[in-house]
């Protein structure tokens, strides 16, 4: 029985915004985001790690009151930690620390832990500046934490009648933001004088009325005669299609330029093999819903234009069309900014985690279920040179059931400090997490990514797959200098799971899949109701403690290992180490995510 990996890593928004050259850039400096699509509410903030204080400044196009809050990872008002501020007709600024118990005026907090710095009105804009501690110690206040934070905002065009009589908002909304691991505005490199741009756009694609579609288009690279560095990438989203373009990935390709503008459903049997094989290769650009422009650090760039560089690309579009509409015509894509002023290092991206296969199974009705994917020692000792690589960022990716991810680093049998984590993952806000200090990864080191899922509201099992209701567990590692090392993943062995699947089928808990069909196996898993605590515990142990198979490859899927279907030798589960996560839930009775800026799908076909 062999396992054949068919080319497609759908990579996501790996470049949401990028870390600067200073390894300590995350300690301070100013960040900002627009909270609304109309650009009427802007948030600036800075923080001091040593003092554990964060300072916020809101700029809102109103002469009334403004509201700002931190939601308890739901993006909704109930349970939120809120402040309301305004400037009266005499120029006096007010700020109130409140907490929301429902969709009504938030209650005044007895402990006023948000401290007003200043407030002003000018040209129809109200500006309020205030600060608070990361942890105020007040049970009514939410802690400021790394990873994704759900912020809420609101404003009214009138000031309160009094400090206790505050009219209802005219506008309100929510936005997910990474408050800590971002690039400060001052560290984003200025475009050099010789920069040029080039667009990669799909040619008037009529978006299918299917819920999920992956669409592929072949596109030429710019014609260059010498090495250049891509230093910035902007998403181009067709106006009106913001709700249907879920993510985009641009892959390098060695195909013939005659395929320029070839356009087809990626899964079509008519899709040329030359283009199919490009999916999952080296990534030029990526974006996902919620993502912004991408800027590389000042000391790195993405190399193009050399004789050895591909002259062709394939852009892969993920269209999410739950309403089944047939009136979308799309010309979305990317604009790259490139220069002949070369940076010091070429950036590389390593995809690691759990391969996206139908053998990835999450039971129904789970409050928490952990799955771990590895990049094992046996792979890195062959792929990484003695000098090692420098990791500066990671990009986490799961689908709707994902709630938290933890990236871990091991060396010589010992666990090193946690590489990165996002305890509040949001499927609709995906971006690179930048490390406070670059991490050296040496040959023989191992990486692990543990993904935590919640399926309490699902009545059937969840399978590894492309659809947003299927799941993934991936980590895109950003490093320099670039290596041909491209993919390092593991997956639960099909041979280990066959007896388990057989048991489920015999007991009538799982439909019998069609032989030799990955699609049928995936459908069978989607319809499975395990419903028994002992069987759920058995699956947990199979996925957690049984040595997984591994796949380790260079670019274009050239295999690094002698055999890509072998298990990790001398496997020790990451669950055996002291980890900053709880153990997987195995209760069958407990009942009940997140978008980018970068995204990858590794698909496999099982061949019996």
N, C-alpha and C positions, 0 to 999 in steps of 0.2 A: 504494500500500500504506500503510495507516494503522495506528497503534497506539492502541488505546483502553484507557485505564486504568479498570478496573472497581473500584468503591469497596471495596476492603477492605484497609486497613492494620490488621492485628491488632496493637495496640500492647502492649507488655509492661510489665513492672514498672518503671514509670519512677520510682517513688517508694520505693525500698527504705528509705532513711533520708536525711535531707537536711542539707545544709551549713548552718552557722550564719552569722550576719551578719558576724562578724569574718573578714576575708579571709585571716587567717593562723591560723585555728583548727586547721590540721593539723600545726602545729609541735610540739604537746605535748598534755597533758591525758590523762585516763584514759578508756579504752574497755573495754567488757566484752561477752562473749557466753556463753551457756550452751552447753556442748559436747555435752550429751546431752539426749534428750527427757525424761528423768526429772528433770532439773534438779538432778542430784547433783554435777555437775562444772562449775564456773564459772571462766572465764578472764578476768582483768583484765590490761591492759597499758598502758604509756605509752612514749613515745619522745622522744629528744632528737636532732633533726636535726644540730645543730651538733657534738655529741659523737659522733654516729652510734652511739647506744646505745639498746637497747630493754630495758625492765624488765617482767617477767611476774610475776603472782601467781596461783596456782591455789588454789581453794577446793573441796575434795572431801569429800563425806560418807563418810568412812572414817577409821579409826584405824590403817590400814596404810600401805603405800607408795603413792605416786602417780607416774604417768609422763606425760611431755609430750614431743611431738616434732614435727619438721618433715619432711614427706614430700617426696620429689623429684618433686612434681607428679603423683603417681599416687594418693595417698591410701592407699598400702599401706606395710607395715612395711619390707621390704627397701630398703636405701639411705637410710633415714631417719636424721636427726640427733636424738638422744634424750637426755633427762635423767630420772633417777629420784631421788626424794627421799622422806624420811620423818622422823618425830620419834620418838625412842626413849622408853622408859618414864621416863627421867630428864629428859626435856624437851630433849634435845640434837637439833639438826636436822642432817640429812645431805643432800648433793646430789652426784650423780655424772653427769658428762658421758660419754655412751656413743654408739655408732653401731651400727645394725642391718645385719647382713649377710644375714639371713633371718628366718624366723618363729621365732626362738629368742631367748634372753636376749641383748640387745645387748652388744657388746664394750665394755670400758672404754677410753675414749679416752686416749691418752698425753698429750694436751694438754687440760687441764681449763679450757675457755674459758667455761663458764657459771659465774657467780659467785653463791654463796649470799648473800642479804641477811638473811633471817630464816626461821624456821619455828616453828609452834606447833600444838597440838591443843586444841580447845575444843568441848564439846557434841557430840562425835562427828564433828567436822569437822577435817581437816588442811589447814593453810594454809602454802604454801611460796612465798617470794618470791625471785627471782633475776634477774640481768641478763646480757646479752651484747652484743657489738658487732654491728652490721649485717653486717660481714664480719670474721670472726675470723682469716682467713688460714690456718686449718687445713683441709686437704683433706677431713677427716672431717666437718666442719661445713658445713651449707648456708647460703648467703647469704640474708639477709632482704631482700626486694625488694618493689617496688610491684606492684599487681595482685593476683591471687588466690594465696593461700598455702594449701596443704593441710596441715592440722594433724592429728596423731594423738594419742590420749589413752588412758590405761589406769590401773587401780588394783586393789589387793588389800586385803582386810580385815585382813591381817596384816603386821606389819613384817618385814623381812628377818631371817633368823637371824644373818647377819653381812654385812659389806659385799660379800662375794663369793657369798653364798648367798641369792638373791632368788627367792621363789616366783613361779609364773606368775600372771598377772593373773586377777581374777574378772570384770572388765568392761573392754571396750575399744571404741574407735570412731574415727571420723574426721570432720572438719568442715572445709569450705573457708571461709576468712575473708579479708577485705581488711584487712590490718594497718595500712595507712597512710592510705588515703583514706576515712575514716569521720568521722561527727560525734561529738565527745566528749559524754559523758553530760551534762556541765554546760552545754553549749551548746544542748541541746534545750529549746525554749521551754516554759514551764509553761502548761497550759491556762488560759485566762481564766475568770473566775467566771461569765460569761454563756454559756459554750459549750453547744451543743445537739448531739444526735446524730441520725443518720438511717441506716437500713439499706437497702441495695440487695441483694436476695437472689433467687436463682432459685426458682421455685415447684415443688418436688418433681419435679425432672427425673429421669426414668428414663434413666440413662446408656446409650447404645447399646453393643452389644458389639463395635463396630468398634475397630480399634487407635487411630485418630485421629479425633476428632469435634470440630467447632466448633459450639457451641450458642448461639443468640441469644435473649434475652428483653428485651422492652420494659418499661421501668420509669419511673414518674413521678419527677420531682425533688421535693424538699420545697417546699411552697407558701410562698413568701416574698414580701414586699412591698418589700424594699429590698436593697441590696447587702450580701452577707456574704462572708467569706473562709473557705474550707476550710483548716484548719491541721494536720489530722492525718487519716490514713486507716488503718484496721485491716483486715486480711483476716479473713474469717469462713469457715473450712473445716469442712464437715460432718464430725463425728467418724466415723472409719472410712474416709473418702474421701481421706485425705492422699496416698495413692499414685496416685489417679486424676485429681485436679484438678491439672493441670499449670500453667496460668496463667489469669488472668482480666483482662479489660479493660473499663472502663466508659467509653462514649463519650457526648458530648453529642449531642442529636438534636433536629431541628426538627419531628419527626413529631407527629401528633395524639395527645393523652393517651388516646384511646379504645383505643390499642394496648397499654395497660398490662397486663402479665402475658401478652402474646402470647409464646408459647414455641415454638421450632422449630429444627431443624437449620439452621445459617446458609446452607448451600448448597442448601436445598430450593427447588424452583421455586415453592412456595407462599409463600415468605417475601416479605412486602410490600416493594415497592420503596422505600417511605418509610424502612423500617428498614434495608434493605440499604445504602442510601446513607449511613447514619450510621457504618458501619464505616469507620475511617480518618479520621474527623473529629477534632474536638478531644477530648482525653482528660481525663476527670475523675479516674480512678484506674486503677492497674495493679498487678498482683502476679503473681509466678511462684514456683514451688517453690523453697524455700530463703529466700524473702523474709520480711521482718518488717513491723512497723508502720511507717508513713511519717509523718515529721514535717517540715513545711516550715520553712525558715529564719525567724528572728524578723522579718526585714524583708520577707517575701514571703508571699503566700497565693494560693489558686486562687479566682477570683471566681465567685460564683453569686448569683442572686436579682434581678439588674437586669432591667428590662423587655426589654432586648436579649438577655438570656441565655436559652438554651433551657430549656423546662420539662419536658423529657423526656430519657430516656437509653436506650441499648441496652447491656446487659451481654453480653459475649462470653466464653464459657467454652471453654477448650481441655481436653478430656478425653483422657487417654492411658491406654488400656485394652488393653495388649498381651496379657493373658490372655483377652480376649474375654468377660469376665464380664457377666452380665445382671442382677445383683442389687444394683447401686448405685443408690440414690435420693439426689439431691443437692439441698441448699438452701444452697449456699455463696454468698458474695458479699462485700460491703464494708460497713463502718460508717464513716461520715464524721463528723468533728467540725468544727463551723463556729461562727463568731462574728460579731457585728456590730462588734466592735472591729477595724477595718480596719488592715491592714499598709501599708507604704509603697508596695510594688510588687505588681503582678499577675504571676504566673509564666507563662511561655510555654514550649512544647516544640516543637522543630523535628526532624522525622524526615528524616535524610539518609543517603545511602549508595548501595548498588546495589539497584535495584528487583528485587523477587522475581518473576522471569520464567523461562520455560523456556529462554531463551537464555543463562542463567547456567549454565555447564557446568564441572565439575571432573573431570579424567581420573582413572581408576583407578590404583592402585599408586603414589601420589605421597607422598613423605616431606614435601614442602612445596609448596603451590600458593597463590599470592597473587592476590587479586582486589581491585580498588579501585573504590569508588563516590565520586562527586563531588557537591558543591554548588557550581556554577560561578559565576564573577564575573558573568556575564550575568544570572543570576537574583538574586543578592544586591543588585546595584546598583539593581534595581527594587523589591525587597521590603523592604530595610532602610533606615530614614531616616538622615539625615546624622549624627545624634547616635550612631547605632550601638546595639548591644545588649551586655549584660554576661553572659558565659557563666560559670556557676559549677559546672556538672557535666555529665557525659556518661554515657550508658548504652549499653554495647556489646551487640550481639546477633548470634550465629550459632547454628547447631545442632551436632549431635554431632561433626562433622568439624573444627570450628573449634578452633584451639589458641592463637591470638594475634591481637590487634587493635591498630592504631596510628591515632590521630586526629591529622591534620595540618592546618596553618593557613598560607595563602598570602596575600600582599598585594603588588600591583604587580610580579608576576613573581618575588618572592623568598619563600623558605620561612621562616616565623617559627618560634620554638621549638615543639617537639612539644606539642600540646594535652594529650594523655593517651595512655596505653598500658596494655595488659594482656598481658604476655608469657606468662601461664600461665592462660589462660581456662578456666573450668569451666562447662559447660552447666548443671550442677545447682546453680550458685551465681551468680546474676546480680544485680547491684546497681549503683547509681549510683557512679561514681568522682568524687570532689570535687576540684576544682582547688585547689592551694595558694594561688593568687591568682586572682581573677576576671579573665577575658580579655575585652578589648573587641574586638568584631567590627564592622567598618565596612562600609558599602555598597561593593561591588566586591571585597571579600575572597572567597576561595574556601576551602572545606573539602574534605578527602579522608579517607576511612576505608579503610585497607588491612586486609583480613582474610586470615589465613594458615590454611590447611587441611592436614590430614593424612589421606590416603585409602589409606595403604599396605596396609591389610587389606581393602580393597574390590576386588571383581573386576570391577565395572562402573562407569560414570561416575555422578557425582552431579549432580543438577539443582537449580536454584533452585525452592523450593516450600515448602508449609506443613508437611509431615510432618517428624518429627524426623530422619529419615534423608535428607531433602532439605536444602538449605542456604539461608542468608541471609547478608547482610553489611550490617548497619544500625547506625547511631549515633543515639541520641536525645539531642539537645542541650538542656540546661536553661538558661534565660536569663531576664532581665527587662530592661526592661518588656515585657509581652506584646504581640505583633503578630499580625495575622491570618495571617501567614506560617506555613505548616503543613508542606509537603512539598517536599523538594529532593533528587531522586535522578537517577541516570543508569543506563543499561543498554546492554549490547552490542546494536548495531543488528541487527535481524533481516535486513535486506538484506545486511549484511556477512557474516552467518553462513550464509545460504542456500547459497552456493557450497561452503562448507566442509561443511555437513550433506549436501549432494548428493554430494560426494566420498566421505563416509563410507558413505552408502547404496549407492552404486555398488560400493564395495569390500566390501560385506557386513558392515561393522562397526557399522552402525546400522540398526534396523528402519525401514521407510518409514512415516512418520506419516500419519494421515488428514488430507486437506486441510481448512483452516479450523478446526482443532481444537487448542486449546492443551493440553488434557488429553492428547491423543494425542501431541503433540510432547514433552510432559514424560515420558510413558511410554517413548517412543523413546529419549530421552536416558538414562533410567534403565537401559535395556537395552544401551546402547552400550558396546562394548569397543574403545577406540581402538588400543591395543597397538602403536603404531609411534612411535618417538621423533621422526621428522620431522613427523608429523601432530600430535603433542603440542606440539612447538615452534611449529607454525603456529597452533594454538589459543591458546597463550600470547601470541604476538605480536598476534593479533586482539583478545584481551581486554585487553592491556596498552597497546598503542601506537596502536590505531585509535580515532579520536574517537568517543566513545559518544553516543547520543541522551540527551536530558534531559527531565525532567518537573518542573515548578516550579509550585506551586499555593498558594492561600490555603486557609482552612478550607472544608470541604464541597466540596473539589475544584474550586474556581473557579480557572481557569488564569491564571497571572501572565504567562507568555510569550505572544507572538503565535501561536506554533506550538509545541505540546508534543512534536512528533515530530522536532525538528531536532537536529542535532549541535552539540556545543560548538564555537564558532568559535575558530580559532587554538589548537586543543587542544595542550597540552604534558602528556605523561603524568607523573604523580607519580613514576614510576620513573626519570625523567630527573634528578630532584633527588637530592641527598645525603640518604638516608633511613636511619633506624636499624633497617633490616630487611634481610634477605638477599634476593637475587634469587629469582624463582620457580624451583622445580625443574622441569626438563623431561625428566628421565630416565624412560623407560617401563619400566625394569627394577627400579627401587627398590621394596621392598615395605613395608606397613601401609597434646558435650563439655560440654556444660555446662549451673543453674536459677534464681530472682528473686523476684526482687522486682519487674521491669517488663518488657514484650515487645511487638514490633510486626511485623505481616506486611503487606507491600504486595503485593497480587496484581494481576496484569494479565491481560488477555485480548488475544490477537493476532488482529486481524481482517484477513484478506487482501482 
